Amino acid sequence: MEGQLQIEDLEVGEGKAVVKGALITTQYTGFLADGSKFDSSWDKGRPFQCVIGTGRVIKGWDIGLMGMRVGGKRKLWVPAELAYGDRQVGKLIAPGSDLSFEIELLEVLTRDD
């Protein structure tokens, strides 16, 4: 992956765009470098919400979701240093793991809303 975040829009949305500090609602699936799934909001039966751009999620999400629009689907390839770095996370994510995510953006709420 060469240490760089890679972004691919699978479907471009037409709704509100993600900006720093927005509360976003997504559905996502996360994969290890070998393609095996390690997490999914779909499997949990509920969307995932977070405030973006403020360090509350991995850096790859904070950077990679900026500008994405509601209704869009995006794939992120996140190098380890923009994911969990040298930390072990749970039983599946080993230190130094590159990750990828398929993310569907459902909602963006900002202070203006």
VMD Tcl script that builds the backbone (N, CA, C; Angstrom):
set m [mol new atoms 339]
animate dup $m
set s [atomselect $m all]
$s set {name element resname resid chain x y z} {
  {N N MET 1 A 0.828 -1.199 0.000}
  {CA C MET 1 A 0.000 0.000 0.000}
  {C C MET 1 A 0.866 1.254 0.000}
  {N N GLU 2 A 2.119 1.101 0.308}
  {CA C GLU 2 A 3.101 2.172 0.230}
  {C C GLU 2 A 2.801 3.358 1.139}
  {N N GLY 3 A 2.100 3.127 2.239}
  {CA C GLY 3 A 1.893 4.165 3.224}
  {C C GLY 3 A 0.970 5.295 2.833}
  {N N GLN 4 A 0.228 5.136 1.747}
  {CA C GLN 4 A -0.663 6.209 1.319}
  {C C GLN 4 A -2.111 5.764 1.385}
  {N N LEU 5 A -2.955 6.666 1.838}
  {CA C LEU 5 A -4.390 6.444 1.824}
  {C C LEU 5 A -4.864 6.459 0.382}
  {N N GLN 6 A -5.663 5.461 0.020}
  {CA C GLN 6 A -6.237 5.418 -1.321}
  {C C GLN 6 A -7.751 5.495 -1.192}
  {N N ILE 7 A -8.361 6.286 -2.064}
  {CA C ILE 7 A -9.797 6.541 -2.016}
  {C C ILE 7 A -10.394 6.245 -3.384}
  {N N GLU 8 A -11.490 5.481 -3.375}
  {CA C GLU 8 A -12.216 5.224 -4.624}
  {C C GLU 8 A -13.703 5.435 -4.366}
  {N N ASP 9 A -14.306 6.335 -5.134}
  {CA C ASP 9 A -15.748 6.517 -5.041}
  {C C ASP 9 A -16.419 5.431 -5.868}
  {N N LEU 10 A -17.181 4.574 -5.194}
  {CA C LEU 10 A -17.918 3.509 -5.867}
  {C C LEU 10 A -19.220 4.061 -6.420}
  {N N GLU 11 A -19.765 5.033 -5.704}
  {CA C GLU 11 A -20.992 5.712 -6.105}
  {C C GLU 11 A -20.900 7.119 -5.522}
  {N N VAL 12 A -21.075 8.132 -6.354}
  {CA C VAL 12 A -20.984 9.508 -5.878}
  {C C VAL 12 A -22.361 9.941 -5.387}
  {N N GLY 13 A -22.415 10.422 -4.152}
  {CA C GLY 13 A -23.674 10.892 -3.594}
  {C C GLY 13 A -23.993 12.304 -4.051}
  {N N GLU 14 A -25.235 12.709 -3.820}
  {CA C GLU 14 A -25.661 14.052 -4.209}
  {C C GLU 14 A -26.122 14.871 -3.028}
  {N N GLY 15 A -26.015 14.312 -1.822}
  {CA C GLY 15 A -26.468 15.016 -0.626}
  {C C GLY 15 A -25.386 15.890 -0.030}
  {N N LYS 16 A -25.578 16.208 1.239}
  {CA C LYS 16 A -24.667 17.072 1.994}
  {C C LYS 16 A -23.281 16.438 2.093}
  {N N ALA 17 A -22.242 17.269 2.027}
  {CA C ALA 17 A -20.861 16.788 2.061}
  {C C ALA 17 A -20.336 16.728 3.495}
  {N N VAL 18 A -19.428 15.785 3.724}
  {CA C VAL 18 A -18.749 15.650 5.013}
  {C C VAL 18 A -17.767 16.803 5.182}
  {N N VAL 19 A -17.852 17.459 6.350}
  {CA C VAL 19 A -16.915 18.516 6.722}
  {C C VAL 19 A -16.390 18.227 8.123}
  {N N LYS 20 A -15.272 18.820 8.461}
  {CA C LYS 20 A -14.679 18.625 9.787}
  {C C LYS 20 A -15.682 18.998 10.875}
  {N N GLY 21 A -15.829 18.107 11.860}
  {CA C GLY 21 A -16.718 18.352 12.985}
  {C C GLY 21 A -18.142 17.882 12.785}
  {N N ALA 22 A -18.462 17.365 11.603}
  {CA C ALA 22 A -19.820 16.883 11.332}
  {C C ALA 22 A -20.064 15.540 12.028}
  {N N LEU 23 A -21.302 15.330 12.442}
  {CA C LEU 23 A -21.730 14.022 12.935}
  {C C LEU 23 A -22.205 13.252 11.717}
  {N N ILE 24 A -21.530 12.142 11.430}
  {CA C ILE 24 A -21.911 11.359 10.249}
  {C C ILE 24 A -22.503 10.024 10.669}
  {N N THR 25 A -23.398 9.521 9.825}
  {CA C THR 25 A -23.984 8.198 10.011}
  {C C THR 25 A -23.628 7.380 8.787}
  {N N THR 26 A -23.039 6.206 9.021}
  {CA C THR 26 A -22.574 5.356 7.930}
  {C C THR 26 A -22.981 3.907 8.158}
  {N N GLN 27 A -22.924 3.145 7.097}
  {CA C GLN 27 A -22.873 1.692 7.163}
  {C C GLN 27 A -21.529 1.334 6.551}
  {N N TYR 28 A -20.826 0.384 7.149}
  {CA C TYR 28 A -19.484 0.061 6.644}
  {C C TYR 28 A -19.161 -1.404 6.886}
  {N N THR 29 A -18.188 -1.870 6.127}
  {CA C THR 29 A -17.552 -3.159 6.370}
  {C C THR 29 A -16.055 -2.927 6.296}
  {N N GLY 30 A -15.330 -3.478 7.284}
  {CA C GLY 30 A -13.886 -3.350 7.330}
  {C C GLY 30 A -13.217 -4.674 7.007}
  {N N PHE 31 A -12.125 -4.602 6.237}
  {CA C PHE 31 A -11.413 -5.800 5.791}
  {C C PHE 31 A -9.929 -5.707 6.144}
  {N N LEU 32 A -9.344 -6.839 6.443}
  {CA C LEU 32 A -7.894 -6.943 6.603}
  {C C LEU 32 A -7.257 -7.009 5.220}
  {N N ALA 33 A -5.942 -6.894 5.164}
  {CA C ALA 33 A -5.231 -6.896 3.877}
  {C C ALA 33 A -5.467 -8.182 3.086}
  {N N ASP 34 A -5.726 -9.303 3.778}
  {CA C ASP 34 A -5.968 -10.565 3.067}
  {C C ASP 34 A -7.403 -10.698 2.560}
  {N N GLY 35 A -8.222 -9.645 2.774}
  {CA C GLY 35 A -9.591 -9.649 2.282}
  {C C GLY 35 A -10.620 -10.178 3.267}
  {N N SER 36 A -10.170 -10.657 4.424}
  {CA C SER 36 A -11.129 -11.171 5.400}
  {C C SER 36 A -11.776 -10.017 6.174}
  {N N LYS 37 A -13.066 -10.166 6.439}
  {CA C LYS 37 A -13.835 -9.133 7.137}
  {C C LYS 37 A -13.504 -9.164 8.621}
  {N N PHE 38 A -13.271 -7.978 9.225}
  {CA C PHE 38 A -13.030 -7.929 10.666}
  {C C PHE 38 A -14.136 -7.198 11.411}
  {N N ASP 39 A -14.956 -6.417 10.704}
  {CA C ASP 39 A -16.020 -5.672 11.376}
  {C C ASP 39 A -17.025 -5.201 10.341}
  {N N SER 40 A -18.278 -5.027 10.788}
  {CA C SER 40 A -19.309 -4.531 9.885}
  {C C SER 40 A -20.488 -3.998 10.678}
  {N N SER 41 A -20.869 -2.765 10.378}
  {CA C SER 41 A -22.070 -2.208 11.006}
  {C C SER 41 A -23.302 -2.947 10.492}
  {N N TRP 42 A -23.247 -3.434 9.253}
  {CA C TRP 42 A -24.364 -4.202 8.688}
  {C C TRP 42 A -24.633 -5.427 9.557}
  {N N ASP 43 A -23.552 -6.132 9.936}
  {CA C ASP 43 A -23.691 -7.340 10.751}
  {C C ASP 43 A -24.243 -7.029 12.138}
  {N N LYS 44 A -23.943 -5.835 12.635}
  {CA C LYS 44 A -24.424 -5.430 13.958}
  {C C LYS 44 A -25.878 -4.969 13.921}
  {N N GLY 45 A -26.396 -4.749 12.705}
  {CA C GLY 45 A -27.798 -4.376 12.556}
  {C C GLY 45 A -28.108 -2.919 12.843}
  {N N ARG 46 A -27.062 -2.077 12.893}
  {CA C ARG 46 A -27.301 -0.654 13.113}
  {C C ARG 46 A -26.172 0.166 12.480}
  {N N PRO 47 A -26.511 1.359 12.002}
  {CA C PRO 47 A -25.485 2.228 11.428}
  {C C PRO 47 A -24.499 2.698 12.493}
  {N N PHE 48 A -23.346 3.160 12.027}
  {CA C PHE 48 A -22.289 3.680 12.894}
  {C C PHE 48 A -22.282 5.196 12.791}
  {N N GLN 49 A -22.235 5.878 13.942}
  {CA C GLN 49 A -22.153 7.334 13.969}
  {C C GLN 49 A -20.845 7.767 14.609}
  {N N CYS 50 A -20.290 8.850 14.098}
  {CA C CYS 50 A -19.094 9.433 14.703}
  {C C CYS 50 A -18.977 10.881 14.273}
  {N N VAL 51 A -18.199 11.630 15.036}
  {CA C VAL 51 A -17.835 12.989 14.642}
  {C C VAL 51 A -16.533 12.856 13.857}
  {N N ILE 52 A -16.513 13.455 12.688}
  {CA C ILE 52 A -15.391 13.247 11.764}
  {C C ILE 52 A -14.430 14.441 11.773}
  {N N GLY 53 A -13.155 14.143 11.581}
  {CA C GLY 53 A -12.145 15.188 11.467}
  {C C GLY 53 A -11.615 15.692 12.793}
  {N N THR 54 A -11.944 14.998 13.889}
  {CA C THR 54 A -11.541 15.472 15.213}
  {C C THR 54 A -10.769 14.414 16.001}
  {N N GLY 55 A -10.308 13.357 15.327}
  {CA C GLY 55 A -9.509 12.339 16.003}
  {C C GLY 55 A -10.303 11.308 16.787}
  {N N ARG 56 A -11.601 11.226 16.563}
  {CA C ARG 56 A -12.423 10.247 17.289}
  {C C ARG 56 A -12.492 8.897 16.585}
  {N N VAL 57 A -12.064 8.881 15.334}
  {CA C VAL 57 A -11.953 7.625 14.572}
  {C C VAL 57 A -10.540 7.571 14.006}
  {N N ILE 58 A -10.211 6.478 13.329}
  {CA C ILE 58 A -8.865 6.387 12.759}
  {C C ILE 58 A -8.625 7.518 11.753}
  {N N LYS 59 A -7.375 7.888 11.636}
  {CA C LYS 59 A -6.990 8.999 10.764}
  {C C LYS 59 A -7.408 8.763 9.306}
  {N N GLY 60 A -7.360 7.513 8.881}
  {CA C GLY 60 A -7.769 7.190 7.513}
  {C C GLY 60 A -9.212 7.581 7.227}
  {N N TRP 61 A -10.079 7.435 8.228}
  {CA C TRP 61 A -11.477 7.878 8.078}
  {C C TRP 61 A -11.547 9.397 8.130}
  {N N ASP 62 A -10.850 10.004 9.103}
  {CA C ASP 62 A -10.884 11.463 9.235}
  {C C ASP 62 A -10.475 12.153 7.933}
  {N N ILE 63 A -9.497 11.598 7.263}
  {CA C ILE 63 A -9.017 12.183 6.008}
  {C C ILE 63 A -9.857 11.703 4.829}
  {N N GLY 64 A -10.097 10.405 4.775}
  {CA C GLY 64 A -10.695 9.777 3.597}
  {C C GLY 64 A -12.169 10.039 3.365}
  {N N LEU 65 A -12.888 10.506 4.381}
  {CA C LEU 65 A -14.317 10.757 4.201}
  {C C LEU 65 A -14.634 12.223 3.940}
  {N N MET 66 A -13.647 13.104 4.086}
  {CA C MET 66 A -13.881 14.525 3.818}
  {C C MET 66 A -14.374 14.722 2.387}
  {N N GLY 67 A -15.424 15.501 2.253}
  {CA C GLY 67 A -15.963 15.812 0.929}
  {C C GLY 67 A -16.920 14.772 0.381}
  {N N MET 68 A -16.972 13.593 1.003}
  {CA C MET 68 A -17.925 12.575 0.558}
  {C C MET 68 A -19.341 13.100 0.769}
  {N N ARG 69 A -20.259 12.754 -0.142}
  {CA C ARG 69 A -21.639 13.254 -0.057}
  {C C ARG 69 A -22.615 12.146 0.323}
  {N N VAL 70 A -23.660 12.557 1.051}
  {CA C VAL 70 A -24.708 11.625 1.456}
  {C C VAL 70 A -25.253 10.899 0.224}
  {N N GLY 71 A -25.442 9.597 0.383}
  {CA C GLY 71 A -25.896 8.758 -0.722}
  {C C GLY 71 A -24.748 8.086 -1.449}
  {N N GLY 72 A -23.533 8.507 -1.128}
  {CA C GLY 72 A -22.357 7.956 -1.790}
  {C C GLY 72 A -21.842 6.698 -1.120}
  {N N LYS 73 A -21.057 5.956 -1.895}
  {CA C LYS 73 A -20.354 4.777 -1.385}
  {C C LYS 73 A -18.895 4.944 -1.762}
  {N N ARG 74 A -18.028 4.663 -0.786}
  {CA C ARG 74 A -16.593 4.902 -0.993}
  {C C ARG 74 A -15.814 3.732 -0.432}
  {N N LYS 75 A -14.715 3.422 -1.105}
  {CA C LYS 75 A -13.778 2.422 -0.599}
  {C C LYS 75 A -12.503 3.146 -0.193}
  {N N LEU 76 A -12.028 2.824 1.011}
  {CA C LEU 76 A -10.771 3.382 1.510}
  {C C LEU 76 A -9.773 2.262 1.729}
  {N N TRP 77 A -8.552 2.444 1.272}
  {CA C TRP 77 A -7.436 1.556 1.604}
  {C C TRP 77 A -6.574 2.350 2.568}
  {N N VAL 78 A -6.501 1.888 3.807}
  {CA C VAL 78 A -5.871 2.656 4.880}
  {C C VAL 78 A -4.586 1.957 5.334}
  {N N PRO 79 A -3.440 2.607 5.135}
  {CA C PRO 79 A -2.191 2.010 5.616}
  {C C PRO 79 A -2.188 1.999 7.148}
  {N N ALA 80 A -1.416 1.099 7.719}
  {CA C ALA 80 A -1.388 0.904 9.174}
  {C C ALA 80 A -1.187 2.209 9.936}
  {N N GLU 81 A -0.309 3.078 9.451}
  {CA C GLU 81 A -0.029 4.305 10.200}
  {C C GLU 81 A -1.218 5.259 10.248}
  {N N LEU 82 A -2.197 5.089 9.353}
  {CA C LEU 82 A -3.423 5.896 9.398}
  {C C LEU 82 A -4.595 5.095 9.967}
  {N N ALA 83 A -4.286 3.881 10.436}
  {CA C ALA 83 A -5.298 3.031 11.072}
  {C C ALA 83 A -4.949 2.912 12.550}
  {N N TYR 84 A -4.477 1.747 12.972}
  {CA C TYR 84 A -4.164 1.528 14.386}
  {C C TYR 84 A -2.668 1.438 14.662}
  {N N GLY 85 A -1.845 1.659 13.646}
  {CA C GLY 85 A -0.396 1.674 13.827}
  {C C GLY 85 A 0.129 0.365 14.388}
  {N N ASP 86 A 0.912 0.461 15.448}
  {CA C ASP 86 A 1.547 -0.712 16.045}
  {C C ASP 86 A 0.720 -1.336 17.171}
  {N N ARG 87 A -0.553 -0.946 17.278}
  {CA C ARG 87 A -1.405 -1.494 18.337}
  {C C ARG 87 A -2.165 -2.724 17.868}
  {N N GLN 88 A -2.319 -3.670 18.750}
  {CA C GLN 88 A -3.209 -4.812 18.540}
  {C C GLN 88 A -4.614 -4.325 18.879}
  {N N VAL 89 A -5.591 -4.585 18.015}
  {CA C VAL 89 A -6.971 -4.181 18.275}
  {C C VAL 89 A -7.844 -5.423 18.201}
  {N N GLY 90 A -8.392 -5.791 19.348}
  {CA C GLY 90 A -9.191 -7.001 19.406}
  {C C GLY 90 A -8.335 -8.204 19.083}
  {N N LYS 91 A -8.971 -9.254 18.612}
  {CA C LYS 91 A -8.242 -10.478 18.270}
  {C C LYS 91 A -7.816 -10.508 16.803}
  {N N LEU 92 A -8.460 -9.683 15.974}
  {CA C LEU 92 A -8.252 -9.804 14.533}
  {C C LEU 92 A -7.253 -8.827 13.927}
  {N N ILE 93 A -7.147 -7.627 14.498}
  {CA C ILE 93 A -6.278 -6.619 13.898}
  {C C ILE 93 A -4.915 -6.636 14.593}
  {N N ALA 94 A -3.934 -7.193 13.898}
  {CA C ALA 94 A -2.570 -7.292 14.426}
  {C C ALA 94 A -1.857 -5.946 14.291}
  {N N PRO 95 A -0.823 -5.722 15.087}
  {CA C PRO 95 A -0.023 -4.502 14.921}
  {C C PRO 95 A 0.498 -4.400 13.476}
  {N N GLY 96 A 0.482 -3.187 12.942}
  {CA C GLY 96 A 0.995 -2.958 11.594}
  {C C GLY 96 A 0.050 -3.363 10.480}
  {N N SER 97 A -1.239 -3.548 10.787}
  {CA C SER 97 A -2.196 -4.007 9.767}
  {C C SER 97 A -2.693 -2.877 8.870}
  {N N ASP 98 A -2.585 -3.104 7.562}
  {CA C ASP 98 A -3.256 -2.253 6.583}
  {C C ASP 98 A -4.704 -2.718 6.523}
  {N N LEU 99 A -5.628 -1.781 6.374}
  {CA C LEU 99 A -7.050 -2.109 6.378}
  {C C LEU 99 A -7.739 -1.491 5.168}
  {N N SER 100 A -8.901 -2.021 4.827}
  {CA C SER 100 A -9.742 -1.366 3.824}
  {C C SER 100 A -11.172 -1.350 4.332}
  {N N PHE 101 A -11.932 -0.382 3.846}
  {CA C PHE 101 A -13.316 -0.196 4.271}
  {C C PHE 101 A -14.183 0.113 3.065}
  {N N GLU 102 A -15.381 -0.444 3.067}
  {CA C GLU 102 A -16.423 -0.036 2.135}
  {C C GLU 102 A -17.458 0.690 2.971}
  {N N ILE 103 A -17.707 1.953 2.624}
  {CA C ILE 103 A -18.517 2.828 3.458}
  {C C ILE 103 A -19.641 3.441 2.635}
  {N N GLU 104 A -20.845 3.397 3.205}
  {CA C GLU 104 A -21.989 4.075 2.620}
  {C C GLU 104 A -22.369 5.215 3.554}
  {N N LEU 105 A -22.442 6.427 3.034}
  {CA C LEU 105 A -22.755 7.600 3.850}
  {C C LEU 105 A -24.259 7.847 3.848}
  {N N LEU 106 A -24.864 7.751 5.034}
  {CA C LEU 106 A -26.315 7.887 5.174}
  {C C LEU 106 A -26.761 9.298 5.555}
  {N N GLU 107 A -25.955 9.976 6.405}
  {CA C GLU 107 A -26.383 11.296 6.908}
  {C C GLU 107 A -25.173 12.103 7.355}
  {N N VAL 108 A -25.276 13.406 7.187}
  {CA C VAL 108 A -24.277 14.362 7.678}
  {C C VAL 108 A -25.026 15.452 8.436}
  {N N LEU 109 A -24.693 15.629 9.707}
  {CA C LEU 109 A -25.285 16.708 10.497}
  {C C LEU 109 A -24.176 17.651 10.944}
  {N N THR 110 A -24.427 18.956 10.749}
  {CA C THR 110 A -23.473 19.968 11.182}
  {C C THR 110 A -24.176 20.913 12.155}
  {N N ARG 111 A -23.423 21.812 12.728}
  {CA C ARG 111 A -23.998 22.754 13.700}
  {C C ARG 111 A -25.101 23.607 13.079}
  {N N ASP 112 A -25.094 23.751 11.765}
  {CA C ASP 112 A -26.104 24.546 11.072}
  {C C ASP 112 A -27.470 23.864 11.060}
  {N N ASP 113 A -27.482 22.548 11.273}
  {CA C ASP 113 A -28.748 21.789 11.178}
  {C C ASP 113 A -29.602 21.956 12.414}
}
mol reanalyze $m
mol bondsrecalc $m
mol representation Tube
mol addrep $m
